Amino acid sequence: MKRIFSGVKPTGHLTLGNYLGAVRQWVEVDQYAADALFSVVDLHALTVEHDPARVTRLSRQAATLLLAAGLDPERCTVFVQSHVDEHARLSYLMECVATDGEMRRMIQYKEKSVRARESGQGVRLALLTYPALMAADILAYATDEVPVGEDQTQHVELARDLAVRFNQRYGQVFTVPKATHPKVAARVMDLQDPTSKMGKSHENGSGIVYLLDDADTVRRKIMRAVTDSGREVVYDPEVSPGVANLADLLAAATGCRDVAELAATYDSYGALKKDTAEAVVELLRPVRERHAELAADPAYVEKVLRAGAERARGMARPVVDRAYRAIGLLPAF
């Protein structure tokens, strides 16, 4: 059976974009179709200025939400990245194989380093080298496929390059992974800026639907969504991105496959917003309810994460140990 790995970074509250763009695919498809590992990649949250207590809180919340969304620990491995030492162990080897130029070409480094300098915070070295850690996340598990959005494809390509380079120089150790783009995933845009992806760490959350927003908050955000200057409801992402985003959300929430045909059934923005809001409320209701149950039983969540880390460690350690021996490090006694 093929093996897949994917993760979520605890830098903000998980959003509708995270759910429709990734988590629902993990729940409905990936955990049944593969030997699947899903991780809260908390080490990646340390590359920029952060509040330690917030990272802890968001890591626990993200893990709980993954379970609430439907990941079954009997079918897949759910764990926290920092609980498995092999990620950090292999990350250094990846830094030894990667080049400075490869790190500096990463789009996210270019964007985030500019913001860090503008804010006067300085640029942490980890922000430059974290793609090596991301490669380690993937390669430690002999991963075949990594389901990612288009914006993360560059990181998987780097992992492929590092795996091939390591294998050629030091011997066959790593499986060369490939990026896959989920067929059922939806690209969700910010409700107030429909030309930008809905992100979980934006300062202004008025255009973001968070998975734990209550029903009234979800309705209010969607009813206030930016549409367009015209009045006709036409599905055209280039000309009318606001309307297209609402139609995409409605289609994703209701399972409609023909978004253009769905949009054509509406004669007003108000009606489209109202139906989209109700559909999203109903989509997220069971996730919020299950999250409340799990949050009230932290011992269960901790048990799942402990078992997940143990299982992940058992998969990763032999691979990382082989890599250490191959590159010339003396085996531990």
N, C-alpha and C positions, 0 to 999 in steps of 0.2 A: 504494500500500500504506500502511496506517495505520502510524503511528510510536508506539512506546511507550518510556517511560523509567521505570526503577526503580533503587533503590540500597540498599546495606546499609552501616550505620554501624559502623566498627571500634572500638566501645567495650567489646567483650568477645568471647570465643570464640563462633563461630556454633553454634547449637543445633539440636536436632531440630525445635523450633518454627519456627526460621527456614527450615529445609529443607522441612517439610511445609506451612508457611503461605505460602511465597513461592518459594523457589528451585526446587523441583520443578516448579511451574507455569511458571517461566521456561524451564526445560530442556525440558519435555515439550510445551509449547504455544506460549509467546510467541515464542521465537526462530524458530519455523517460520511463525507466523501474521502476523508484523509485521516492520517495520524496527525492530529492538529495540536499545536501549542499556541496559547494566547497569553501574552505577558503584559503586566503593567510595568512599563520600562521607566522606572523611577530615576535611574542614574542619568537619563537624558534630561531630566528636569533640572539638573544641577549646572548646566552649561551657561546659564544666565543668572542674574541677581534674583534671589528667591527667599521666601520666608520658610525656614525649615518646618515649622509647625503646619503650614499650609500644604507643603508637599506631602507630609505624613497623612494629613486629613484627606487630601485629594487622591492619594494612592489607595487608601482604604475605600473611599467612595467609588473610585473607578472599578476596583475589583468586585465590590458589591453590585454595582450596576451591570457588569458583564454577566454575573450570575443571574441577576434579576431579568436581564434581557433574554435569557434562555440557554446560556452555555451550561452544558451538563458535565460536571467533573467526572462522571462515569464514562463519558464518551471522548473527552478532550482533556488537555492539561492546562490548568489555569494557575498562574503563579506570578510572583513579583520578581523582577529582574535582579535586584540587589540581593535576593535570598539565595541566588545561585552564583557562587564565586567564579565559575568558569567563564562568565561573561567578561569580567574584568581581567582574568588571566589571559584570555585569548585576545582581548582588545590590544594589549601591548604588542603581541606578535604581529597583529595587523598593522600597527603603527610602524613596525620594523620592516614591513613589506611595502607599505604605501609610500608615496612621495609627497613632498611638500606641495608640489604643483597640483596634484590630484585633490588634496584637501582644499586648497584655495579656490579651486574651480567650482566647488559645491555652491549651488545657488542659494541655499538657505544660509550658508556662512556669509556670503556676500551681503544678503539682505539684513540678517540679524546683527552683523558686526557694524553696519552703518548705523542702525538704530541704537546700538549700545554706545557707540562713540557720540552720537548726537545727544544722548541722555547724560553723558558724562560719567557713565559707569565703567568704562573700559571694556576691553574684549578679553574674555577668559580663554586660556589656551584650550580648554575642553570644548569650546565652541568650534574651534578649528579641527580638532581631532575626533569629534564625536562620530563622524561617519565610519571611523575605524571600529568604534564600539558597536555601531549598528551592523557592520559587516560581521563582527564577532557574534552578535545576537543570532544572526542567521546561520552562519557557518558552523557554530558549535553543535547544531542539532542535525547535521547532514540534511538540511532542508532542501526539498525539491522545488517548492513553489512558495512565493511570497505575495499574497494578495495585497496590492497597494493601489492608491490613487495615482494619477498621472504625475503629481508633484513629487512623489517619492520614488519614481522609477530610476532616477539618477543614482540614488543610494544603493539600489539593488544591483545596478550595473557596476558600481564600484565593488560591491561584494563579489560579483562574478569575476571581475578583473583580478582582485586580490587572491581569490581561490585558484584561478588558473596560474597566476604567477607563482604562488606558493608551491603548487603541485609540480610545476616545471622545475623549480629550483631545488626543492627539498624532498620530493617524492609525493606520491599520490596519497593525500590525506583528506581533502575536502570534496564534498559533493558541490558541483557548480549549480547554483540555484537560478531560477528564472522568475521574473516579475509577471504576475497575472493581474488582469483588471476585471474585477467581478462583473458578471453580466447583469446581476439583479441590483447592483448598486446605483444610487442616484447621486448626482452632483447637486448639492444644496448650497444656494447662495444666500448672502446676508439679506435680510428682509428690508433693511434700510439702504443698502448698497448692493443691488442685485448683480453688479459686475464683479463683486469680490466673493470669494468662498466664505461660507459661514465658519468662522473659527472660534475656538473655545477660549482664547486669551485676549480678545479685543477688549479695550477699555470700556467702550460703550456697548452695553449688552442689549440695547433696544431692538436690534435686528437679529438677535440670536435666540433661538428656542432651545432652552436647556432641558435635558431629559427629566429633571426634577422640578421644572416649573409647574405650578398648579394649573388647573384647567382654565381659570379666569385669566391668568397671566398669558397662557398660550393664545387664547382667543384675542386678547388685547394686542399682543405683538403682531399677530397675523392680520387683524383688522386694520392696523396702522401701517401695514407694509406699503412700501413705495410701489406704485404701479407705473403709469406712463401718462403722457400729456393727452393722448387720444381717448376715445371711449369704446372703441370696438375691441372685443376680446378675440385676439388672434395670436396663435402660438408662433412667435418669431423671436428667438433668443437674441438676435442681433439688433432688431429694431425695437422690440418691446421686452427687455430682459426682466422687468418687474412682473409682468403678466406671465411670462414664460416660467419664471421661478415658482409662482403660485400654482400654475398648472402642473409643473413637475412634481411639486409637493403633493398635490391632490392625487395625481396618478400613482405616485409611489405609495401613498397611504392607503389607497383603495385597490391597488393591484391592476389598474388600467394600463394596458400596453400601448394604446394609441393616444399619445398626449394631445396631438393636434386635433384629433376628432373629439376628445373630451373638452378641450377649450372651446371648440365651435358650438357646444351645446349651451354656452352662457352668453347672455346679452348685456351683462353689466359686471363691472369690477366688484361691486358690493356682494353680489350673489356668489361669485367665484371665491371671494375672501371668506364669506360665511361658511361655505361648504368645506373649504380647505381647513379652516380653523377647527370645525367639528371633527373632520376626518383625522387630523393630527391629534386632537385631544383623545379620541378613542384609540388611536394607534399607541399612544404613550401611557394610557391609563393602566394596563396590566403591568408595565415595567415599573411605574411609580408604586403601585400597590405591592408588588413583589419586593421592591427595594425596601419599603417600609418594614415588611416582615423580616427580611434578612438583616437590616440595620438593628432590629430589636434582638437579634441573636448573633452578636459578634463572634461568639465562640465557634459557631458553625463556619462562618466565613474564614476565620483563622485556621480551622481544621482543614478546610479545602485548600487554602494557600500553602499550608505546611506540607500536605500530601502532594500538591502540585509541584512544589519546589524539590521535594525528594525525588519525584519521578523525573523531573527535568534534569536534575543533577545526574541521575543515573544514565540519561541519554548523552549528556554533554561531556561528562568527565572522560570517557574513553577517547572521544574525538580530540579533546584538548590535550590530553596526555600524549597522544600520537603526534600531535603538532609540536609539542615541546621536544619530544625525542627527535623528530625529523629535523628541526631547526638547529639542533646541536646542544640542547640543554641536558645536563646530567639528571637522570631520573632520581626522584626523591626516595630516600631509604625508609 
